[in-house]
């Protein structure tokens, strides 16, 4: 049941996102679009309540409950950035707004961008950890909560790997091409 609900929440996220952006830019109903976009966190609340009810009903804590916590954490950590990114592209494509600024490609500006993205992953791991610890306390049987604690380790492993990758942009910053290399030589043919 929980896995089905996770899939339904993910599908619901994208359906609400598409409906919200369509209402906002295609139908020219910005308030309706905003209302639809604001309904997205309700999906995570439904998943959280369903997981709690499932555990309270005596379900054996398993990987699906841990996955639900990670899904909610990821949504908290990266959902807003994803919606904002897609909203910028929809505003440009359908609303006549200027194109959104792409992320920096070089130097410390790129490292700062990657650090902000990593902060979303760390926030997601923290939220998932809080939810998993709450579930462990809720179940209150150490012999049954091993899978939940395992998911907490997984969340922080992923955050650690992402952190190393983000840090690599600061330690080994990619250099911007020199102005002479960016310009085409006079008389060069374009293909």
N, C-alpha and C positions, 0 to 999 in steps of 0.2 A: 504493500500500500504506500509506504513512504517513498519508494523509488518512483512509483507512478506519479505521486504528488510533486516530487522534485522535477520530473520531466514536464508536468503540467504547469508548474510555476515558471520554468524556463520558457516554455512556449507562450505562456501568458505574458511574461515580460516583453517578449518581442512583439506579440500582438498588440498589447497596450502601447508600446513604444511606436509602432507603425500607425496605430489609430490616432494617438496623440499628435504625432507629427503631421499626419494627413489632415486632421481637423485644423491644426494650427496654420498650415501653409497651403494646402489645396482647397479646403473649404472656407478658409479665411475666418475661422472661429477660434481665436487665440485662447479665450477663457475655457472653452470646451477642451481644447488640446491640452492646456495646462492641467485641467481637472483629471483628464485621462492619465497624464504623466504622473500626477501625484497619487494615483491609485496603485502604482507599481509597488510601493513598500507594503501595501496590504497583502500582496502575495506572500511575502516573507513572514508576515504575521500569521497567515493561515498555515504555512508550513511549520512554523514554530509551535503553534497550538496543536496541530495534528500530531507532531512528533511527541509533544508532552502527553497528549491523550493516549497515544500508542504505548508509551512507556508506562504510564499510570495504569493502563489496562493489563499490565503484566507481560508485555512483549519483551522478549529477550533483547537486551541492548546489543545492537550489531552494527555492521559497517554502514547500513543505510541511515542509521541515526547520526553517525559521525559525518557521513556525506551531507546530510541535511544541514548540520552545523557549519560545515565548510562552505556549502552553497550560500547560506545566509551571510557568513562572514565575507565571502568574495563579493556578494552584492553590496554589502555595506561599504567595503573598501574600494570597489571599482565601479559600482553602478552609476553613481552621479557623473563620474568622468566619462563613462560610455554614453550616457544620455546627452551630456553637454556636447560631446564630440559629434554625435549623430545629428543633434539639433543644429549645430553650426553648418554641417554639410547640407541639411535639408533647407535651412534658411538661405543658403547660397543657391542651391539648385532650384528651389521652388518659390523663394520669397524675395529674390532680388538682392540679397545681402552680399557683401563682398566675400570672397572665398576665405574660409577660416585659415588662420595662421598655422602652417605646418610646424611640427616640433623642430627644434634646432637640430642640425645635423652634425655640428662640429664643436670641439672645444668644451670649455667648462659649462657653457649654456646647455649642451646636450647632457652633461653629467648632472646638472641640476634638474633637468627634466626627468632623467631616469631615476634620480633620488625621489622625486615627487611620486612617480609611479610606484616605486618600491614602498613608499610610505603607505600607499593604498593596500599593498599586499600585506604589510606588517599589521595594519589596522584590521584587515580581514582575518589574519591569524589570531589576533588578540580577541576579536569578537567571537570567532569560532571556539577559542580556548575557554572564554567565559561561558559560552553556551554548553560546551562539553563538561566543564566542571559543575555547572548547574545540573546537568543531566546525571552526572555521577552522584551528586548529593541527593538528587531527586529519587534515583533508584535505591541508593543507600544499601548496596550490597557489593562489597569489594570483589567478591568472586565473579560477579557478572559484568563489571564495568571495564574490563581490560580493553575491549575493542574501542570504547570511547576514548580512553587515554591514548591508545595507539593513533587515533586520528589527530589528537592534539600534537603528538610528535610529528606526524606527517605535515600538519599545517606549518609548524616552525621550521621543518626541513626545507619546505618549498620557499618560505620567506627567507631563509638563510641562503639558499642557492640564488634566489632572485637578488638578494642583497649583494652577493659577490659579483654577480653580473653587473648590477648598477654601479658598484664601486669601481669596476674595471674601466668604466667610462671616465672616471676622475683620475685614476692612476695612469691609464694609457689613453689620453684624449685624442680623438681623431682630429687631425689638422685640416683646416679648410684649404682647398686647392689655391695655389697662388694665382694672382690675377692674370698673369701671362699664360698659365695653363688653361684657364677657363675660357679665354678668348680664342676664337678660331683664327688661324692665320688668314691673311688677306688672300683671296683667290681660291680658298679651299672650297671644294664642292661638298654640298650637303647630300647625304644619302637618304 
